[in-house]
Amino acid sequence: MPDIEVNNDTTIARGPGHSGELLSGTEFLEGLRHVVGFVVHPPAADPLALVVERIVKAPAVSQSRLLLRILIALVHTRGEFRRAEIAALDAATLALVIHLMDLRIAGTRSEREWADAAKAAEAASAW
């Protein structure tokens, strides 16, 4: 499993006129963790399967599109997000994403399972 690093240095230059509103995938995921740190939600039995299921059921919904991008960021350690997107998920979905992040960090699922989940979610979204 690739390491997921938390980089607290948000001063990385991203080009002229960068206002600090664009976050790397790592910065975005860390920002999500800070938002829901005080919210208590029971963990999902299988957050990876649940995220894929939600994306497949409603791929055109904005939360599903954001969930797909979050999944891709976790699987492929890439992606960029706007700071405002941290607030785009409801509390239950934010908690689900935190559980998904914890699952990824724990390393209890194979790289193949993560890649297959991302592929299934991407296929559902490629309408």
Secondary structure, DSSP 8 states (H G I E B T S, - for coil): --------------STT--S-EEEHHHHHHHHHHHSTT------S-HHHHHHHHHHH-TTSHHHHHHHHHHHHHHHS--EEEGGGGGSS-HHHHHHHHHHHHHHHHT-S-HHHHHHHHHHHHHHH--
